[in-house]
Amino acid sequence: MSSNKGDHHQSVPLSVLLKRESDNDKVEKLEISYGQANHSKKGEDFTFWKTECEHVLGDDVTTFHVFALFDGHNGSTAAIYTKENLLNNVLGAIPPDLNRDEWVAALPRALVAGFVKTDKELQEQAQTSGTTVTFMIIEGMIVSVASVGDSRCILESSEGDIYYLSADHRLETNKEERERITACGGEVGRLNTGGGTQIGPLRCWPGGLCLSRSIGDMDVGEFIVPVPHVKQVKLSSSGGRLVISSDGVWDALSAETALECCRGMPPDAAASQIVKEAVGYKGLRDDTTCIVIDLQRPEKSSLPLPAPPKKQGKNVFKSMLKKKSSEPSSTPEKEYSEPDVVEELVEEGSANLSERLDTKYPICNMFKLFICAVCQVEMKPGEGISIHAGPENSKKLRPWDGPFLCSSCQEKKEAMEGRRNSDDSRDDSSGSE
């Protein structure tokens, strides 16, 4: 993530870059501590964490941590199933034999494949419940977050900046998602009580769901997609605090209020305080759940995060990821010596699988040619359907222009894009071979 300083650009000397790399190498990893809290009304919120996961990368072993929040609706089946299966589906979509950098680079695509595969498996069980998902993988200094629905994840760096690592997929507030659904053939409107009176938030019809993305929700139709917003950032070497909460928190508290109310507390107490503040403000109208994760330098692991400097007059809602601001330096030396900050590596929000499963990094050849990019089923040569397949590309495609989908995942992809009705997709096999 770059930061514009003035109207001119100054290159950084190689010696400074090498020093920065050397300084970063000295911090082998940030120590992690975490806690959660919940006030339950419906019993449909579920959390998941798995720390110190080891992944063998050639002769090396990398350690990563997983945290997730699932806010179910219309029952808890979808939330429970997703909690039990999503991680394995994500990891199963990462090619084997990658080094650490390649493994991290493969995560954004694997998260998309894992979400869609989990949704596909759930719908094959004819379950009509649904769930929002906020799913995080921390590997070293890299934090990757995938989200569908209206739970949120925020990061407060030790420098005092707030970063939004998830997207809000409420139809009421997300114009792009409303336009996507209507373009695919769905309808968006409020609940009609008769006589022309409409009440409540905007919903997708059929089904009446207020969200544009989720896992499950078979009865709503496939305009409600499981394709997640994904953001990947590199933390500064001093770490920060991550907060994942369900909408029961964010309906009551701003990001600033949530962070300020638990300033200086350890994660367990911080999560409890955030939930207490939210419930105290609006009452317990919904399941209200919060996970707090602190990442700190090892020598500071026994101390709570210090209070960052107060910052006035900043509208943190101007962008999903707020860049750190600073005054132009009067001398190059001062600019080069400024502390490292959170760096945005990836942000992808499209609901189009052709865009999200396309390989844009140098490890494309490591993805097996005859494996479905979503469900990982093996296919014979010629059985796979390119994600680029379509009338506009039919003459341009070459046999190796993947990634490829099996016929079942191709049907789901086309249903999500409004290119065929999901009810008829099993009967209409044109273009799926």
Solvent accessible surface area in square Angstrom, and as a share of the most:
residue,aa,sasa,rsa
1,M,53,0.24
2,S,87,0.56
3,S,55,0.35
4,N,145,0.74
5,K,43,0.18
6,G,47,0.45
7,D,157,0.81
8,H,124,0.55
9,H,169,0.75
10,Q,68,0.30
11,S,87,0.56
12,V,48,0.28
13,P,56,0.35
14,L,124,0.62
15,S,78,0.50
16,V,30,0.17
17,L,78,0.39
18,L,107,0.53
19,K,126,0.53
20,R,87,0.32
21,E,95,0.43
22,S,52,0.34
23,D,57,0.30
24,N,42,0.21
25,D,101,0.53
26,K,152,0.64
27,V,17,0.10
28,E,158,0.71
29,K,111,0.47
30,L,9,0.04
31,E,70,0.31
32,I,36,0.18
33,S,44,0.28
34,Y,71,0.27
35,G,4,0.04
36,Q,67,0.30
37,A,16,0.13
38,N,62,0.32
39,H,80,0.36
40,S,62,0.40
41,K,117,0.49
42,K,129,0.54
43,G,40,0.38
44,E,26,0.12
45,D,19,0.10
46,F,49,0.20
47,T,22,0.13
48,F,42,0.17
49,W,95,0.33
50,K,106,0.45
51,T,40,0.23
52,E,97,0.44
53,C,14,0.08
54,E,132,0.59
55,H,60,0.27
56,V,105,0.60
57,L,13,0.06
58,G,63,0.60
59,D,160,0.83
60,D,89,0.46
61,V,74,0.42
62,T,10,0.06
63,T,44,0.26
64,F,6,0.03
65,H,17,0.08
66,V,0,0.00
67,F,0,0.00
68,A,0,0.00
69,L,0,0.00
70,F,1,0.00
71,D,13,0.07
72,G,5,0.05
73,H,38,0.17
74,N,98,0.50
75,G,30,0.29
76,S,34,0.22
77,T,56,0.33
78,A,0,0.00
79,A,0,0.00
80,I,67,0.34
81,Y,38,0.15
82,T,0,0.00
83,K,66,0.28
84,E,116,0.52
85,N,41,0.21
86,L,0,0.00
87,L,16,0.08
88,N,105,0.54
89,N,14,0.07
90,V,0,0.00
91,L,57,0.29
92,G,46,0.44
93,A,10,0.08
94,I,16,0.08
95,P,11,0.07
96,P,84,0.53
97,D,133,0.69
98,L,4,0.02
99,N,83,0.42
100,R,89,0.33
101,D,100,0.52
102,E,36,0.16
103,W,3,0.01
104,V,11,0.06
105,A,35,0.27
106,A,1,0.00
107,L,1,0.01
108,P,6,0.04
109,R,17,0.06
110,A,1,0.01
111,L,0,0.00
112,V,0,0.00
113,A,1,0.01
114,G,0,0.00
115,F,0,0.00
116,V,2,0.01
117,K,40,0.17
118,T,0,0.00
119,D,2,0.01
120,K,25,0.10
121,E,44,0.20
122,L,0,0.00
123,Q,29,0.13
124,E,108,0.49
125,Q,88,0.39
126,A,70,0.54
127,Q,62,0.28
128,T,61,0.36
129,S,6,0.04
130,G,0,0.00
131,T,0,0.00
132,T,3,0.02
133,V,0,0.00
134,T,0,0.00
135,F,2,0.01
136,M,0,0.00
137,I,1,0.00
138,I,2,0.01
139,E,5,0.02
140,G,27,0.26
141,M,27,0.12
142,I,14,0.07
143,V,0,0.00
144,S,0,0.00
145,V,0,0.00
146,A,0,0.00
147,S,1,0.01
148,V,1,0.01
149,G,0,0.00
150,D,12,0.06
151,S,1,0.01
152,R,62,0.23
153,C,0,0.00
154,I,1,0.00
155,L,1,0.00
156,E,13,0.06
157,S,2,0.01
158,S,37,0.24
159,E,30,0.13
160,G,12,0.12
161,D,1,0.00
162,I,15,0.08
163,Y,1,0.00
164,Y,13,0.05
165,L,1,0.00
166,S,3,0.02
167,A,14,0.11
168,D,32,0.16
169,H,4,0.02
170,R,64,0.24
171,L,0,0.00
172,E,70,0.31
173,T,97,0.56
174,N,34,0.17
175,K,128,0.54
176,E,136,0.61
177,E,8,0.04
178,R,61,0.22
179,E,92,0.41
180,R,40,0.15
181,I,0,0.00
182,T,72,0.42
183,A,90,0.70
184,C,22,0.13
185,G,58,0.55
186,G,8,0.07
187,E,117,0.53
188,V,39,0.22
189,G,17,0.17
190,R,81,0.29
191,L,77,0.38
192,N,91,0.47
193,T,79,0.46
194,G,43,0.42
195,G,90,0.86
196,G,65,0.63
197,T,71,0.42
198,Q,102,0.46
199,I,87,0.44
200,G,44,0.42
201,P,51,0.32
202,L,29,0.15
203,R,63,0.23
204,C,0,0.00
205,W,76,0.27
206,P,83,0.52
207,G,50,0.48
208,G,9,0.08
209,L,24,0.12
210,C,36,0.22
211,L,12,0.06
212,S,0,0.00
213,R,10,0.04
214,S,1,0.01
215,I,0,0.00
216,G,2,0.02
217,D,4,0.02
218,M,87,0.39
219,D,77,0.40
220,V,6,0.03
221,G,20,0.19
222,E,28,0.12
223,F,38,0.16
224,I,7,0.04
225,V,1,0.00
226,P,2,0.01
227,V,0,0.00
228,P,0,0.00
229,H,11,0.05
230,V,0,0.00
231,K,1,0.01
232,Q,5,0.02
233,V,0,0.00
234,K,59,0.25
235,L,5,0.02
236,S,0,0.00
237,S,11,0.07
238,S,29,0.19
239,G,1,0.01
240,G,1,0.01
241,R,8,0.03
242,L,0,0.00
243,V,0,0.00
244,I,0,0.00
245,S,0,0.00
246,S,0,0.00
247,D,18,0.09
248,G,13,0.13
249,V,0,0.00
250,W,19,0.07
251,D,64,0.33
252,A,16,0.12
253,L,13,0.06
254,S,42,0.27
255,A,4,0.03
256,E,65,0.29
257,T,60,0.35
258,A,0,0.00
259,L,3,0.01
260,E,80,0.36
261,C,29,0.18
262,C,0,0.00
263,R,67,0.25
264,G,32,0.31
265,M,61,0.27
266,P,76,0.48
267,P,12,0.08
268,D,88,0.46
269,A,44,0.34
270,A,0,0.00
271,A,0,0.00
272,S,57,0.37
273,Q,38,0.17
274,I,0,0.00
275,V,1,0.00
276,K,134,0.57
277,E,63,0.28
278,A,2,0.01
279,V,27,0.16
280,G,68,0.65
281,Y,152,0.58
282,K,84,0.35
283,G,37,0.36
284,L,63,0.31
285,R,171,0.62
286,D,37,0.19
287,D,0,0.00
288,T,5,0.03
289,T,2,0.01
290,C,0,0.00
291,I,0,0.00
292,V,0,0.00
293,I,0,0.00
294,D,1,0.01
295,L,3,0.02
296,Q,12,0.05
297,R,66,0.24
298,P,60,0.38
299,E,126,0.56
300,K,94,0.40
301,S,52,0.34
302,S,102,0.66
303,L,112,0.55
304,P,63,0.39
305,L,21,0.10
306,P,90,0.57
307,A,72,0.56
308,P,21,0.13
309,P,88,0.55
310,K,152,0.65
311,K,71,0.30
312,Q,152,0.67
313,G,88,0.84
314,K,77,0.33
315,N,82,0.42
316,V,8,0.05
317,F,120,0.50
318,K,166,0.70
319,S,54,0.35
320,M,76,0.34
321,L,13,0.06
322,K,28,0.12
323,K,106,0.45
324,K,46,0.19
325,S,66,0.43
326,S,57,0.37
327,E,149,0.67
328,P,87,0.55
329,S,42,0.27
330,S,102,0.66
331,T,54,0.32
332,P,55,0.35
333,E,123,0.55
334,K,136,0.57
335,E,41,0.18
336,Y,38,0.14
337,S,90,0.58
338,E,69,0.31
339,P,83,0.52
340,D,57,0.30
341,V,47,0.27
342,V,1,0.00
343,E,69,0.31
344,E,47,0.21
345,L,71,0.35
346,V,40,0.23
347,E,70,0.32
348,E,54,0.24
349,G,33,0.31
350,S,37,0.24
351,A,16,0.12
352,N,54,0.28
353,L,2,0.01
354,S,24,0.16
355,E,92,0.41
356,R,9,0.03
357,L,0,0.00
358,D,46,0.24
359,T,27,0.16
360,K,150,0.63
361,Y,45,0.17
362,P,130,0.82
363,I,6,0.03
364,C,62,0.37
365,N,140,0.72
366,M,85,0.38
367,F,31,0.13
368,K,131,0.55
369,L,77,0.38
370,F,82,0.34
371,I,30,0.15
372,C,0,0.00
373,A,6,0.05
374,V,1,0.01
375,C,25,0.15
376,Q,51,0.23
377,V,71,0.41
378,E,139,0.63
379,M,20,0.09
380,K,143,0.61
381,P,102,0.64
382,G,71,0.68
383,E,79,0.35
384,G,18,0.17
385,I,10,0.05
386,S,10,0.06
387,I,1,0.01
388,H,50,0.22
389,A,25,0.19
390,G,13,0.13
391,P,118,0.74
392,E,123,0.55
393,N,41,0.21
394,S,71,0.46
395,K,196,0.83
396,K,151,0.64
397,L,56,0.28
398,R,134,0.49
399,P,113,0.71
400,W,151,0.53
401,D,25,0.13
402,G,20,0.19
403,P,19,0.12
404,F,22,0.09
405,L,0,0.00
406,C,16,0.10
407,S,42,0.27
408,S,28,0.18
409,C,2,0.01
410,Q,2,0.01
411,E,19,0.09
412,K,16,0.07
413,K,2,0.01
414,E,14,0.06
415,A,4,0.03
416,M,7,0.03
417,E,39,0.18
418,G,31,0.30
419,R,109,0.40
420,R,31,0.11
421,N,102,0.52
422,S,40,0.26
423,D,128,0.66
424,D,71,0.37
425,S,9,0.06
426,R,161,0.59
427,D,124,0.64
428,D,62,0.32
429,S,71,0.46
430,S,80,0.51
431,G,62,0.59
432,S,2,0.01
433,E,156,0.70
